[in-house]
Amino acid sequence: MHLTFTLRGDGPGDRMLLPVVRWTLSVALPEFEIHGEFAEPAKIRRRGATLHDELRAAIDLYPCDLLVVHRDAEKEGPAVRQSEIANAIQAVQGLEEIDYIPIVPVRMAEAWFLIDEAAIRRASGNPNGTMELNLPAIKTLEELPDPKQRMRDCLRLASGLRGRRLKRFDDAYSALLVSDFINEYKALKSLVAYRHFTTHIESFATKVRCDHRCS
């Protein structure tokens, strides 16, 4: 059996969430083959577009069984972001019948990937490096003031580069690669935001199984 999802992100860097969404769905629905696509912001976003405009475009351009809508909580807080997503879904005619799940990390998505030192080293291009990265304790990830900068700092350190070579190092691109090198995300279960996400995933999995039994 196959299941497809489309991930809408706040920006192009949120493509990094694809592997964690795919892994979490695979755990909840091991009998399904999971395929996911990232709704490229350049394709679904135009000047003056609202969130519900983007969601409509994402569904039109990337048809799927499940729409995963990402918003970073940042200063607004998870509850506000989840309400915004629900309102945007309801604002688009026909979209209210689409299965959707909000994914709302506290502050920024990068916090969820500061969990695997080996993956960061591989993404930096220096997998055998030995410099101490001082990754934050998992229980503190949701408290980091700027996870994006912390990730980039770790990648630059892990690269082992200096001088001009370090100045040319593309830490933004390397950050996108980190999630591709993480095999599992069990460690995230200690984070409140991830547990909220998995609760939605589990409810969706129950619905999918029921739909298949009834069909």
mmCIF file of the C-alpha atoms, coordinates in Angstrom:
data_MODEL
# 
_entry.id   MODEL 
# 
loop_
_atom_site.group_PDB 
_atom_site.id 
_atom_site.type_symbol 
_atom_site.label_atom_id 
_atom_site.label_alt_id 
_atom_site.label_comp_id 
_atom_site.label_asym_id 
_atom_site.label_entity_id 
_atom_site.label_seq_id 
_atom_site.pdbx_PDB_ins_code 
_atom_site.Cartn_x 
_atom_site.Cartn_y 
_atom_site.Cartn_z 
_atom_site.occupancy 
_atom_site.B_iso_or_equiv 
_atom_site.pdbx_formal_charge 
_atom_site.auth_seq_id 
_atom_site.auth_comp_id 
_atom_site.auth_asym_id 
_atom_site.auth_atom_id 
_atom_site.pdbx_PDB_model_num 
ATOM 1   C CA . MET A 1 1   ? 0.000   0.000  0.000  1.00 0.00 ? 1   MET A CA 1 
ATOM 2   C CA . HIS A 1 2   ? 1.140   3.516  -0.789 1.00 0.00 ? 2   HIS A CA 1 
ATOM 3   C CA . LEU A 1 3   ? 0.645   6.801  1.030  1.00 0.00 ? 3   LEU A CA 1 
ATOM 4   C CA . THR A 1 4   ? 1.781   10.202 -0.187 1.00 0.00 ? 4   THR A CA 1 
ATOM 5   C CA . PHE A 1 5   ? 2.241   13.399 1.767  1.00 0.00 ? 5   PHE A CA 1 
ATOM 6   C CA . THR A 1 6   ? 3.088   16.975 0.841  1.00 0.00 ? 6   THR A CA 1 
ATOM 7   C CA . LEU A 1 7   ? 5.056   19.162 3.229  1.00 0.00 ? 7   LEU A CA 1 
ATOM 8   C CA . ARG A 1 8   ? 4.454   22.907 3.190  1.00 0.00 ? 8   ARG A CA 1 
ATOM 9   C CA . GLY A 1 9   ? 7.210   24.853 4.933  1.00 0.00 ? 9   GLY A CA 1 
ATOM 10  C CA . ASP A 1 10  ? 7.782   28.446 5.966  1.00 0.00 ? 10  ASP A CA 1 
ATOM 11  C CA . GLY A 1 11  ? 10.825  28.627 3.692  1.00 0.00 ? 11  GLY A CA 1 
ATOM 12  C CA . PRO A 1 12  ? 13.026  26.530 1.376  1.00 0.00 ? 12  PRO A CA 1 
ATOM 13  C CA . GLY A 1 13  ? 15.198  25.381 4.291  1.00 0.00 ? 13  GLY A CA 1 
ATOM 14  C CA . ASP A 1 14  ? 12.241  23.526 5.813  1.00 0.00 ? 14  ASP A CA 1 
ATOM 15  C CA . ARG A 1 15  ? 12.809  20.786 3.247  1.00 0.00 ? 15  ARG A CA 1 
ATOM 16  C CA . MET A 1 16  ? 14.950  19.280 6.027  1.00 0.00 ? 16  MET A CA 1 
ATOM 17  C CA . LEU A 1 17  ? 11.715  18.202 7.753  1.00 0.00 ? 17  LEU A CA 1 
ATOM 18  C CA . LEU A 1 18  ? 10.877  15.693 4.996  1.00 0.00 ? 18  LEU A CA 1 
ATOM 19  C CA . PRO A 1 19  ? 12.888  12.809 6.539  1.00 0.00 ? 19  PRO A CA 1 
ATOM 20  C CA . VAL A 1 20  ? 11.438  13.270 10.032 1.00 0.00 ? 20  VAL A CA 1 
ATOM 21  C CA . VAL A 1 21  ? 7.880   13.349 8.666  1.00 0.00 ? 21  VAL A CA 1 
ATOM 22  C CA . ARG A 1 22  ? 8.553   10.287 6.530  1.00 0.00 ? 22  ARG A CA 1 
ATOM 23  C CA . TRP A 1 23  ? 10.145  8.384  9.442  1.00 0.00 ? 23  TRP A CA 1 
ATOM 24  C CA . THR A 1 24  ? 7.320   9.225  11.853 1.00 0.00 ? 24  THR A CA 1 
ATOM 25  C CA . LEU A 1 25  ? 4.666   8.150  9.347  1.00 0.00 ? 25  LEU A CA 1 
ATOM 26  C CA . SER A 1 26  ? 6.592   4.931  8.660  1.00 0.00 ? 26  SER A CA 1 
ATOM 27  C CA . VAL A 1 27  ? 6.630   4.096  12.361 1.00 0.00 ? 27  VAL A CA 1 
ATOM 28  C CA . ALA A 1 28  ? 2.883   4.724  12.668 1.00 0.00 ? 28  ALA A CA 1 
ATOM 29  C CA . LEU A 1 29  ? 2.011   2.967  9.395  1.00 0.00 ? 29  LEU A CA 1 
ATOM 30  C CA . PRO A 1 30  ? 4.694   0.308  8.810  1.00 0.00 ? 30  PRO A CA 1 
ATOM 31  C CA . GLU A 1 31  ? 2.462   -1.536 6.337  1.00 0.00 ? 31  GLU A CA 1 
ATOM 32  C CA . PHE A 1 32  ? 2.498   1.465  3.976  1.00 0.00 ? 32  PHE A CA 1 
ATOM 33  C CA . GLU A 1 33  ? 5.142   2.644  1.538  1.00 0.00 ? 33  GLU A CA 1 
ATOM 34  C CA . ILE A 1 34  ? 5.514   6.332  2.322  1.00 0.00 ? 34  ILE A CA 1 
ATOM 35  C CA . HIS A 1 35  ? 6.346   8.939  -0.323 1.00 0.00 ? 35  HIS A CA 1 
ATOM 36  C CA . GLY A 1 36  ? 6.711   12.630 0.421  1.00 0.00 ? 36  GLY A CA 1 
ATOM 37  C CA . GLU A 1 37  ? 7.257   15.839 -1.534 1.00 0.00 ? 37  GLU A CA 1 
ATOM 38  C CA . PHE A 1 38  ? 8.224   19.318 -0.441 1.00 0.00 ? 38  PHE A CA 1 
ATOM 39  C CA . ALA A 1 39  ? 6.019   22.109 -1.782 1.00 0.00 ? 39  ALA A CA 1 
ATOM 40  C CA . GLU A 1 40  ? 8.637   24.486 -3.133 1.00 0.00 ? 40  GLU A CA 1 
ATOM 41  C CA . PRO A 1 41  ? 7.886   27.995 -1.788 1.00 0.00 ? 41  PRO A CA 1 
ATOM 42  C CA . ALA A 1 42  ? 8.788   29.550 -5.147 1.00 0.00 ? 42  ALA A CA 1 
ATOM 43  C CA . LYS A 1 43  ? 5.986   27.546 -6.772 1.00 0.00 ? 43  LYS A CA 1 
ATOM 44  C CA . ILE A 1 44  ? 3.211   28.048 -4.222 1.00 0.00 ? 44  ILE A CA 1 
ATOM 45  C CA . ARG A 1 45  ? 3.973   31.555 -2.976 1.00 0.00 ? 45  ARG A CA 1 
ATOM 46  C CA . ARG A 1 46  ? 3.313   34.834 -4.716 1.00 0.00 ? 46  ARG A CA 1 
ATOM 47  C CA . ARG A 1 47  ? 3.364   38.433 -3.537 1.00 0.00 ? 47  ARG A CA 1 
ATOM 48  C CA . GLY A 1 48  ? 0.546   39.037 -1.078 1.00 0.00 ? 48  GLY A CA 1 
ATOM 49  C CA . ALA A 1 49  ? -0.376  35.345 -0.797 1.00 0.00 ? 49  ALA A CA 1 
ATOM 50  C CA . THR A 1 50  ? -1.970  34.246 2.472  1.00 0.00 ? 50  THR A CA 1 
ATOM 51  C CA . LEU A 1 51  ? -1.352  30.919 4.178  1.00 0.00 ? 51  LEU A CA 1 
ATOM 52  C CA . HIS A 1 52  ? -4.572  29.478 2.783  1.00 0.00 ? 52  HIS A CA 1 
ATOM 53  C CA . ASP A 1 53  ? -3.519  30.618 -0.728 1.00 0.00 ? 53  ASP A CA 1 
ATOM 54  C CA . GLU A 1 54  ? -0.305  28.641 -0.297 1.00 0.00 ? 54  GLU A CA 1 
ATOM 55  C CA . LEU A 1 55  ? -2.126  25.563 0.965  1.00 0.00 ? 55  LEU A CA 1 
ATOM 56  C CA . ARG A 1 56  ? -4.500  25.638 -1.992 1.00 0.00 ? 56  ARG A CA 1 
ATOM 57  C CA . ALA A 1 57  ? -1.549  25.905 -4.378 1.00 0.00 ? 57  ALA A CA 1 
ATOM 58  C CA . ALA A 1 58  ? 0.302   23.105 -2.558 1.00 0.00 ? 58  ALA A CA 1 
ATOM 59  C CA . ILE A 1 59  ? -2.644  20.728 -2.964 1.00 0.00 ? 59  ILE A CA 1 
ATOM 60  C CA . ASP A 1 60  ? -3.109  21.691 -6.622 1.00 0.00 ? 60  ASP A CA 1 
ATOM 61  C CA . LEU A 1 61  ? 0.566   21.283 -7.526 1.00 0.00 ? 61  LEU A CA 1 
ATOM 62  C CA . TYR A 1 62  ? 1.435   18.406 -5.207 1.00 0.00 ? 62  TYR A CA 1 
ATOM 63  C CA . PRO A 1 63  ? -1.626  16.108 -4.891 1.00 0.00 ? 63  PRO A CA 1 
ATOM 64  C CA . CYS A 1 64  ? -1.381  13.892 -1.811 1.00 0.00 ? 64  CYS A CA 1 
ATOM 65  C CA . ASP A 1 65  ? -3.171  11.793 0.785  1.00 0.00 ? 65  ASP A CA 1 
ATOM 66  C CA . LEU A 1 66  ? -1.911  14.014 3.604  1.00 0.00 ? 66  LEU A CA 1 
ATOM 67  C CA . LEU A 1 67  ? -0.922  17.662 3.790  1.00 0.00 ? 67  LEU A CA 1 
ATOM 68  C CA . VAL A 1 68  ? 1.677   18.412 6.478  1.00 0.00 ? 68  VAL A CA 1 
ATOM 69  C CA . VAL A 1 69  ? 1.749   22.117 7.302  1.00 0.00 ? 69  VAL A CA 1 
ATOM 70  C CA . HIS A 1 70  ? 4.842   23.465 9.006  1.00 0.00 ? 70  HIS A CA 1 
ATOM 71  C CA . ARG A 1 71  ? 5.026   26.727 10.928 1.00 0.00 ? 71  ARG A CA 1 
ATOM 72  C CA . ASP A 1 72  ? 7.783   27.638 13.349 1.00 0.00 ? 72  ASP A CA 1 
ATOM 73  C CA . ALA A 1 73  ? 6.248   28.696 16.650 1.00 0.00 ? 73  ALA A CA 1 
ATOM 74  C CA . GLU A 1 74  ? 8.918   31.311 17.430 1.00 0.00 ? 74  GLU A CA 1 
ATOM 75  C CA . LYS A 1 75  ? 7.454   34.210 19.476 1.00 0.00 ? 75  LYS A CA 1 
ATOM 76  C CA . GLU A 1 76  ? 3.803   33.381 18.791 1.00 0.00 ? 76  GLU A CA 1 
ATOM 77  C CA . GLY A 1 77  ? 3.727   29.996 20.508 1.00 0.00 ? 77  GLY A CA 1 
ATOM 78  C CA . PRO A 1 78  ? 2.559   26.582 19.214 1.00 0.00 ? 78  PRO A CA 1 
ATOM 79  C CA . ALA A 1 79  ? -1.143  27.055 20.051 1.00 0.00 ? 79  ALA A CA 1 
ATOM 80  C CA . VAL A 1 80  ? -1.352  30.246 17.980 1.00 0.00 ? 80  VAL A CA 1 
ATOM 81  C CA . ARG A 1 81  ? 0.386   28.633 15.006 1.00 0.00 ? 81  ARG A CA 1 
ATOM 82  C CA . GLN A 1 82  ? -1.835  25.549 15.126 1.00 0.00 ? 82  GLN A CA 1 
ATOM 83  C CA . SER A 1 83  ? -4.902  27.779 15.206 1.00 0.00 ? 83  SER A CA 1 
ATOM 84  C CA . GLU A 1 84  ? -3.599  29.718 12.200 1.00 0.00 ? 84  GLU A CA 1 
ATOM 85  C CA . ILE A 1 85  ? -3.148  26.484 10.271 1.00 0.00 ? 85  ILE A CA 1 
ATOM 86  C CA . ALA A 1 86  ? -6.637  25.217 11.154 1.00 0.00 ? 86  ALA A CA 1 
ATOM 87  C CA . ASN A 1 87  ? -8.190  28.537 10.117 1.00 0.00 ? 87  ASN A CA 1 
ATOM 88  C CA . ALA A 1 88  ? -6.288  28.520 6.825  1.00 0.00 ? 88  ALA A CA 1 
ATOM 89  C CA . ILE A 1 89  ? -7.510  25.000 6.055  1.00 0.00 ? 89  ILE A CA 1 
ATOM 90  C CA . GLN A 1 90  ? -11.117 26.014 6.732  1.00 0.00 ? 90  GLN A CA 1 
ATOM 91  C CA . ALA A 1 91  ? -10.777 29.167 4.618  1.00 0.00 ? 91  ALA A CA 1 
ATOM 92  C CA . VAL A 1 92  ? -10.184 27.263 1.386  1.00 0.00 ? 92  VAL A CA 1 
ATOM 93  C CA . GLN A 1 93  ? -13.256 25.748 -0.218 1.00 0.00 ? 93  GLN A CA 1 
ATOM 94  C CA . GLY A 1 94  ? -12.840 21.995 -0.459 1.00 0.00 ? 94  GLY A CA 1 
ATOM 95  C CA . LEU A 1 95  ? -9.633  21.960 1.575  1.00 0.00 ? 95  LEU A CA 1 
ATOM 96  C CA . GLU A 1 96  ? -11.464 21.271 4.844  1.00 0.00 ? 96  GLU A CA 1 
ATOM 97  C CA . GLU A 1 97  ? -11.961 17.680 3.617  1.00 0.00 ? 97  GLU A CA 1 
ATOM 98  C CA . ILE A 1 98  ? -8.233  17.159 3.085  1.00 0.00 ? 98  ILE A CA 1 
ATOM 99  C CA . ASP A 1 99  ? -6.366  15.251 5.791  1.00 0.00 ? 99  ASP A CA 1 
ATOM 100 C CA . TYR A 1 100 ? -3.786  17.582 7.251  1.00 0.00 ? 100 TYR A CA 1 
ATOM 101 C CA . ILE A 1 101 ? -1.385  17.613 10.171 1.00 0.00 ? 101 ILE A CA 1 
ATOM 102 C CA . PRO A 1 102 ? 0.336   20.655 11.711 1.00 0.00 ? 102 PRO A CA 1 
ATOM 103 C CA . ILE A 1 103 ? 4.018   20.426 12.536 1.00 0.00 ? 103 ILE A CA 1 
ATOM 104 C CA . VAL A 1 104 ? 5.063   23.280 14.817 1.00 0.00 ? 104 VAL A CA 1 
ATOM 105 C CA . PRO A 1 105 ? 8.549   23.112 16.345 1.00 0.00 ? 105 PRO A CA 1 
ATOM 106 C CA . VAL A 1 106 ? 9.192   25.535 19.165 1.00 0.00 ? 106 VAL A CA 1 
ATOM 107 C CA . ARG A 1 107 ? 11.117  28.440 17.611 1.00 0.00 ? 107 ARG A CA 1 
ATOM 108 C CA . MET A 1 108 ? 12.788  26.800 14.553 1.00 0.00 ? 108 MET A CA 1 
ATOM 109 C CA . ALA A 1 109 ? 12.895  23.431 12.799 1.00 0.00 ? 109 ALA A CA 1 
ATOM 110 C CA . GLU A 1 110 ? 16.692  23.227 13.070 1.00 0.00 ? 110 GLU A CA 1 
ATOM 111 C CA . ALA A 1 111 ? 16.369  22.399 16.778 1.00 0.00 ? 111 ALA A CA 1 
ATOM 112 C CA . TRP A 1 112 ? 15.043  18.939 15.881 1.00 0.00 ? 112 TRP A CA 1 
ATOM 113 C CA . PHE A 1 113 ? 18.259  18.016 14.079 1.00 0.00 ? 113 PHE A CA 1 
ATOM 114 C CA . LEU A 1 114 ? 20.785  18.931 16.742 1.00 0.00 ? 114 LEU A CA 1 
ATOM 115 C CA . ILE A 1 115 ? 20.487  15.350 17.995 1.00 0.00 ? 115 ILE A CA 1 
ATOM 116 C CA . ASP A 1 116 ? 23.017  13.423 15.922 1.00 0.00 ? 116 ASP A CA 1 
ATOM 117 C CA . GLU A 1 117 ? 26.689  14.340 16.010 1.00 0.00 ? 117 GLU A CA 1 
ATOM 118 C CA . ALA A 1 118 ? 27.634  11.858 13.272 1.00 0.00 ? 118 ALA A CA 1 
ATOM 119 C CA . ALA A 1 119 ? 25.005  13.285 10.909 1.00 0.00 ? 119 ALA A CA 1 
ATOM 120 C CA . ILE A 1 120 ? 26.300  16.830 11.460 1.00 0.00 ? 120 ILE A CA 1 
ATOM 121 C CA . ARG A 1 121 ? 29.874  15.714 10.799 1.00 0.00 ? 121 ARG A CA 1 
ATOM 122 C CA . ARG A 1 122 ? 28.837  13.983 7.574  1.00 0.00 ? 122 ARG A CA 1 
ATOM 123 C CA . ALA A 1 123 ? 26.843  17.000 6.419  1.00 0.00 ? 123 ALA A CA 1 
ATOM 124 C CA . SER A 1 124 ? 29.874  19.216 7.064  1.00 0.00 ? 124 SER A CA 1 
ATOM 125 C CA . GLY A 1 125 ? 31.942  17.122 4.656  1.00 0.00 ? 125 GLY A CA 1 
ATOM 126 C CA . ASN A 1 126 ? 34.310  15.980 7.424  1.00 0.00 ? 126 ASN A CA 1 
ATOM 127 C CA . PRO A 1 127 ? 32.788  12.742 8.795  1.00 0.00 ? 127 PRO A CA 1 
ATOM 128 C CA . ASN A 1 128 ? 35.945  11.693 10.627 1.00 0.00 ? 128 ASN A CA 1 
ATOM 129 C CA . GLY A 1 129 ? 36.502  14.972 12.435 1.00 0.00 ? 129 GLY A CA 1 
ATOM 130 C CA . THR A 1 130 ? 37.178  14.843 16.167 1.00 0.00 ? 130 THR A CA 1 
ATOM 131 C CA . MET A 1 131 ? 36.649  18.444 17.269 1.00 0.00 ? 131 MET A CA 1 
ATOM 132 C CA . GLU A 1 132 ? 34.174  18.792 20.137 1.00 0.00 ? 132 GLU A CA 1 
ATOM 133 C CA . LEU A 1 133 ? 30.825  20.089 18.870 1.00 0.00 ? 133 LEU A CA 1 
ATOM 134 C CA . ASN A 1 134 ? 29.197  20.637 22.269 1.00 0.00 ? 134 ASN A CA 1 
ATOM 135 C CA . LEU A 1 135 ? 25.720  19.742 21.073 1.00 0.00 ? 135 LEU A CA 1 
ATOM 136 C CA . PRO A 1 136 ? 22.981  20.873 23.455 1.00 0.00 ? 136 PRO A CA 1 
ATOM 137 C CA . ALA A 1 137 ? 21.252  18.318 25.658 1.00 0.00 ? 137 ALA A CA 1 
ATOM 138 C CA . ILE A 1 138 ? 18.104  17.070 23.956 1.00 0.00 ? 138 ILE A CA 1 
ATOM 139 C CA . LYS A 1 139 ? 15.886  18.235 26.822 1.00 0.00 ? 139 LYS A CA 1 
ATOM 140 C CA . THR A 1 140 ? 17.082  21.825 26.230 1.00 0.00 ? 140 THR A CA 1 
ATOM 141 C CA . LEU A 1 141 ? 16.501  21.951 22.456 1.00 0.00 ? 141 LEU A CA 1 
ATOM 142 C CA . GLU A 1 142 ? 13.171  23.748 22.741 1.00 0.00 ? 142 GLU A CA 1 
ATOM 143 C CA . GLU A 1 143 ? 14.823  26.442 24.853 1.00 0.00 ? 143 GLU A CA 1 
ATOM 144 C CA . LEU A 1 144 ? 17.513  27.410 22.329 1.00 0.00 ? 144 LEU A CA 1 
ATOM 145 C CA . PRO A 1 145 ? 17.130  31.073 21.299 1.00 0.00 ? 145 PRO A CA 1 
ATOM 146 C CA . ASP A 1 146 ? 18.439  30.540 17.730 1.00 0.00 ? 146 ASP A CA 1 
ATOM 147 C CA . PRO A 1 147 ? 18.624  26.867 16.656 1.00 0.00 ? 147 PRO A CA 1 
ATOM 148 C CA . LYS A 1 148 ? 19.395  27.832 13.045 1.00 0.00 ? 148 LYS A CA 1 
ATOM 149 C CA . GLN A 1 149 ? 22.553  29.694 14.041 1.00 0.00 ? 149 GLN A CA 1 
ATOM 150 C CA . ARG A 1 150 ? 23.520  26.950 16.498 1.00 0.00 ? 150 ARG A CA 1 
ATOM 151 C CA . MET A 1 151 ? 23.276  24.386 13.689 1.00 0.00 ? 151 MET A CA 1 
ATOM 152 C CA . ARG A 1 152 ? 25.387  26.489 11.348 1.00 0.00 ? 152 ARG A CA 1 
ATOM 153 C CA . ASP A 1 153 ? 27.999  27.095 14.029 1.00 0.00 ? 153 ASP A CA 1 
ATOM 154 C CA . CYS A 1 154 ? 28.218  23.344 14.676 1.00 0.00 ? 154 CYS A CA 1 
ATOM 155 C CA . LEU A 1 155 ? 28.613  22.611 10.960 1.00 0.00 ? 155 LEU A CA 1 
ATOM 156 C CA . ARG A 1 156 ? 31.355  25.197 10.553 1.00 0.00 ? 156 ARG A CA 1 
ATOM 157 C CA . LEU A 1 157 ? 33.184  23.765 13.544 1.00 0.00 ? 157 LEU A CA 1 
ATOM 158 C CA . ALA A 1 158 ? 32.699  20.184 12.357 1.00 0.00 ? 158 ALA A CA 1 
ATOM 159 C CA . SER A 1 159 ? 34.054  21.025 8.907  1.00 0.00 ? 159 SER A CA 1 
ATOM 160 C CA . GLY A 1 160 ? 37.524  21.577 10.363 1.00 0.00 ? 160 GLY A CA 1 
ATOM 161 C CA . LEU A 1 161 ? 38.079  24.358 7.845  1.00 0.00 ? 161 LEU A CA 1 
ATOM 162 C CA . ARG A 1 162 ? 39.957  27.561 8.533  1.00 0.00 ? 162 ARG A CA 1 
ATOM 163 C CA . GLY A 1 163 ? 40.660  30.882 6.908  1.00 0.00 ? 163 GLY A CA 1 
ATOM 164 C CA . ARG A 1 164 ? 39.465  31.384 3.337  1.00 0.00 ? 164 ARG A CA 1 
ATOM 165 C CA . ARG A 1 165 ? 38.177  27.831 3.038  1.00 0.00 ? 165 ARG A CA 1 
ATOM 166 C CA . LEU A 1 166 ? 35.935  28.364 6.047  1.00 0.00 ? 166 LEU A CA 1 
ATOM 167 C CA . LYS A 1 167 ? 34.658  31.651 4.575  1.00 0.00 ? 167 LYS A CA 1 
ATOM 168 C CA . ARG A 1 168 ? 33.638  29.750 1.419  1.00 0.00 ? 168 ARG A CA 1 
ATOM 169 C CA . PHE A 1 169 ? 31.910  26.984 3.401  1.00 0.00 ? 169 PHE A CA 1 
ATOM 170 C CA . ASP A 1 170 ? 28.168  26.931 2.646  1.00 0.00 ? 170 ASP A CA 1 
ATOM 171 C CA . ASP A 1 171 ? 26.707  26.250 6.083  1.00 0.00 ? 171 ASP A CA 1 
ATOM 172 C CA . ALA A 1 172 ? 23.133  26.901 4.887  1.00 0.00 ? 172 ALA A CA 1 
ATOM 173 C CA . TYR A 1 173 ? 23.384  24.160 2.260  1.00 0.00 ? 173 TYR A CA 1 
ATOM 174 C CA . SER A 1 174 ? 25.082  21.776 4.692  1.00 0.00 ? 174 SER A CA 1 
ATOM 175 C CA . ALA A 1 175 ? 22.260  22.331 7.207  1.00 0.00 ? 175 ALA A CA 1 
ATOM 176 C CA . LEU A 1 176 ? 19.805  20.965 4.647  1.00 0.00 ? 176 LEU A CA 1 
ATOM 177 C CA . LEU A 1 177 ? 21.837  17.747 4.449  1.00 0.00 ? 177 LEU A CA 1 
ATOM 178 C CA . VAL A 1 178 ? 21.866  16.925 8.158  1.00 0.00 ? 178 VAL A CA 1 
ATOM 179 C CA . SER A 1 179 ? 18.412  15.301 8.230  1.00 0.00 ? 179 SER A CA 1 
ATOM 180 C CA . ASP A 1 180 ? 19.344  13.032 5.304  1.00 0.00 ? 180 ASP A CA 1 
ATOM 181 C CA . PHE A 1 181 ? 22.022  11.426 7.488  1.00 0.00 ? 181 PHE A CA 1 
ATOM 182 C CA . ILE A 1 182 ? 19.793  10.748 10.520 1.00 0.00 ? 182 ILE A CA 1 
ATOM 183 C CA . ASN A 1 183 ? 18.369  7.216  10.513 1.00 0.00 ? 183 ASN A CA 1 
ATOM 184 C CA . GLU A 1 184 ? 15.783  7.584  13.273 1.00 0.00 ? 184 GLU A CA 1 
ATOM 185 C CA . TYR A 1 185 ? 14.186  10.250 15.417 1.00 0.00 ? 185 TYR A CA 1 
ATOM 186 C CA . LYS A 1 186 ? 13.329  8.418  18.637 1.00 0.00 ? 186 LYS A CA 1 
ATOM 187 C CA . ALA A 1 187 ? 15.293  10.999 20.594 1.00 0.00 ? 187 ALA A CA 1 
ATOM 188 C CA . LEU A 1 188 ? 12.716  13.657 19.702 1.00 0.00 ? 188 LEU A CA 1 
ATOM 189 C CA . LYS A 1 189 ? 10.057  11.907 21.781 1.00 0.00 ? 189 LYS A CA 1 
ATOM 190 C CA . SER A 1 190 ? 11.238  13.889 24.791 1.00 0.00 ? 190 SER A CA 1 
ATOM 191 C CA . LEU A 1 191 ? 10.221  17.168 23.078 1.00 0.00 ? 191 LEU A CA 1 
ATOM 192 C CA . VAL A 1 192 ? 6.713   18.499 23.648 1.00 0.00 ? 192 VAL A CA 1 
ATOM 193 C CA . ALA A 1 193 ? 6.332   19.809 20.082 1.00 0.00 ? 193 ALA A CA 1 
ATOM 194 C CA . TYR A 1 194 ? 7.334   16.479 18.559 1.00 0.00 ? 194 TYR A CA 1 
ATOM 195 C CA . ARG A 1 195 ? 4.940   14.582 20.849 1.00 0.00 ? 195 ARG A CA 1 
ATOM 196 C CA . HIS A 1 196 ? 2.127   16.857 19.660 1.00 0.00 ? 196 HIS A CA 1 
ATOM 197 C CA . PHE A 1 197 ? 3.101   16.045 16.081 1.00 0.00 ? 197 PHE A CA 1 
ATOM 198 C CA . THR A 1 198 ? 3.112   12.286 16.731 1.00 0.00 ? 198 THR A CA 1 
ATOM 199 C CA . THR A 1 199 ? -0.309  12.526 18.386 1.00 0.00 ? 199 THR A CA 1 
ATOM 200 C CA . HIS A 1 200 ? -1.673  13.923 15.122 1.00 0.00 ? 200 HIS A CA 1 
ATOM 201 C CA . ILE A 1 201 ? 0.186   11.238 13.160 1.00 0.00 ? 201 ILE A CA 1 
ATOM 202 C CA . GLU A 1 202 ? -1.274  8.461  15.294 1.00 0.00 ? 202 GLU A CA 1 
ATOM 203 C CA . SER A 1 203 ? -4.815  9.819  14.867 1.00 0.00 ? 203 SER A CA 1 
ATOM 204 C CA . PHE A 1 204 ? -4.277  9.979  11.115 1.00 0.00 ? 204 PHE A CA 1 
ATOM 205 C CA . ALA A 1 205 ? -2.934  6.402  11.105 1.00 0.00 ? 205 ALA A CA 1 
ATOM 206 C CA . THR A 1 206 ? -6.046  5.171  12.915 1.00 0.00 ? 206 THR A CA 1 
ATOM 207 C CA . LYS A 1 207 ? -8.255  6.910  10.341 1.00 0.00 ? 207 LYS A CA 1 
ATOM 208 C CA . VAL A 1 208 ? -6.289  5.484  7.409  1.00 0.00 ? 208 VAL A CA 1 
ATOM 209 C CA . ARG A 1 209 ? -6.566  1.924  8.731  1.00 0.00 ? 209 ARG A CA 1 
ATOM 210 C CA . CYS A 1 210 ? -10.292 2.360  9.317  1.00 0.00 ? 210 CYS A CA 1 
ATOM 211 C CA . ASP A 1 211 ? -10.778 3.731  5.783  1.00 0.00 ? 211 ASP A CA 1 
ATOM 212 C CA . HIS A 1 212 ? -8.928  0.753  4.299  1.00 0.00 ? 212 HIS A CA 1 
ATOM 213 C CA . ARG A 1 213 ? -10.924 -1.765 6.314  1.00 0.00 ? 213 ARG A CA 1 
ATOM 214 C CA . CYS A 1 214 ? -14.181 -0.159 5.229  1.00 0.00 ? 214 CYS A CA 1 
ATOM 215 C CA . SER A 1 215 ? -13.267 0.119  1.558  1.00 0.00 ? 215 SER A CA 1 
# 
